[in-house]
């Protein structure tokens, strides 16, 4: 995954701002295939969303269906797709939870930022495979 530095900073800022709750949002960009058929996601925009879970925002997130549709429509107007989502984990590792597994469709990338005791610990990205399960993606933060 290629992620521009300012977009990465926006995700970090949102994660801190929404403590003690999980933040969430969508990743907008393109999927690019190389000559070997490997896919690289290139994130051009991040779309912060409101965590609309009623209970349990400390350990989960939900993006409203309407937010998803609105962002999908706006992305398409600019020639982009929703290629994934991001969220924070509070005092737990940056690996997909059972909720994350249920949320992600095949081809969807999850970017997870782990905050331990209010401090950033790690950031990971996971691509949901067609066959199920996740494959960890390398994150390249670029200028």
C-alpha positions in Angstrom: 0.0 0.0 0.0 1.2 3.4 -0.9 0.0 6.2 1.4 0.9 9.8 1.2 2.4 11.3 4.4 -0.3 14.0 4.9 -3.1 11.3 4.6 -1.3 9.2 7.2 -1.0 12.2 9.5 -4.8 12.8 9.2 -5.5 9.2 10.3 -3.1 9.6 13.3 -4.7 12.9 14.3 -8.2 11.4 14.2 -7.1 8.5 16.3 -5.8 10.8 19.0 -8.7 13.1 18.8 -11.3 10.3 19.3 -9.6 8.6 22.2 -10.8 6.7 24.3 -12.9 5.5 21.3 -11.9 3.8 18.1 -11.7 6.1 15.1 -12.7 5.0 11.6 -12.8 6.1 8.0 -12.4 5.0 4.4 -9.4 4.8 2.1 -10.0 6.1 -1.4 -7.7 5.5 -4.3 -6.8 2.9 -6.9 -5.7 -0.7 -7.1 -2.7 -1.0 -9.5 -1.5 -4.3 -10.8 2.2 -4.9 -11.7 3.5 -7.1 -14.5 3.3 -10.1 -12.1 -0.3 -9.5 -11.3 0.4 -8.3 -7.8 -2.0 -5.6 -6.5 -0.8 -2.4 -4.9 -3.3 -0.1 -3.3 -2.5 3.6 -3.7 -4.4 5.8 -1.3 -5.1 9.3 -2.6 -7.7 10.4 -0.1 -8.8 9.4 3.4 -12.4 10.0 4.4 -12.8 10.2 8.2 -16.1 8.8 9.4 -18.1 9.0 12.6 -18.0 5.8 14.6 -21.7 5.1 14.7 -21.7 2.2 17.1 -24.1 2.9 19.9 -22.3 0.8 22.5 -18.7 -0.5 22.6 -16.9 2.2 20.8 -13.8 1.5 23.0 -13.4 -1.8 21.2 -15.2 -1.6 17.9 -16.4 0.7 15.1 -19.1 0.9 12.6 -19.3 3.1 9.5 -22.9 4.1 8.6 -24.2 2.7 5.3 -25.1 6.2 4.2 -21.5 7.5 4.8 -20.2 4.6 2.8 -22.5 5.3 -0.1 -21.8 9.1 0.0 -18.1 8.5 0.0 -18.3 5.8 -2.7 -20.3 8.2 -5.0 -17.9 11.1 -4.4 -14.8 8.8 -5.1 -16.4 7.6 -8.3 -16.9 11.2 -9.5 -13.1 11.6 -9.3 -12.2 8.3 -10.9 -11.4 6.5 -7.6 -12.8 3.6 -5.6 -13.1 2.8 -1.9 -10.1 0.4 -1.6 -10.3 -0.1 2.2 -10.9 1.3 5.6 -8.9 2.4 8.6 -9.5 2.3 12.3 -7.8 2.4 15.6 -7.4 -0.3 18.2 -7.3 0.9 21.8 -4.9 -1.0 24.0 -4.8 -4.0 21.7 -2.5 -5.0 18.8 -2.9 -3.8 15.2 -4.2 -7.2 13.9 -7.7 -7.8 12.6 -10.3 -8.6 15.2 -13.3 -10.9 14.6 -15.3 -7.8 13.9 -12.8 -6.6 11.4 -12.9 -10.0 9.6 -16.7 -9.7 9.4 -16.5 -6.1 8.0 -14.0 -6.6 5.2 -15.0 -7.9 1.8 -12.6 -9.7 -0.5 -10.1 -7.2 -1.9 -10.7 -4.7 1.0 -7.6 -3.4 2.9 -7.8 -2.7 6.6 -5.3 -0.2 8.0 -5.1 -0.5 11.8 -3.3 1.9 14.1 -2.8 0.6 17.6 -2.7 3.1 20.5 -1.4 1.6 23.8 -1.9 3.8 26.8 -2.7 6.7 24.5 0.5 6.4 22.5 1.0 5.0 19.0 2.5 1.5 19.1 2.2 0.2 15.5 0.4 0.6 12.2 -0.4 -2.3 10.0 -2.4 -3.0 6.8 -4.2 -6.2 5.9 -5.7 -7.2 2.5 -8.7 -9.5 2.7 -8.0 -12.4 0.3 -10.6 -13.8 -2.2 -10.3 -17.2 -0.5 -10.8 -15.6 3.0 -8.4 -14.6 5.6 -5.9 -11.7 5.5 -2.5 -11.0 4.0 -0.4 -8.3 5.6 0.5 -5.5 3.2 3.6 -3.4 3.4 2.8 0.3 4.0 4.9 2.8 2.1 4.5 6.3 3.3 5.5 8.7 0.6 5.8 12.5 0.2 
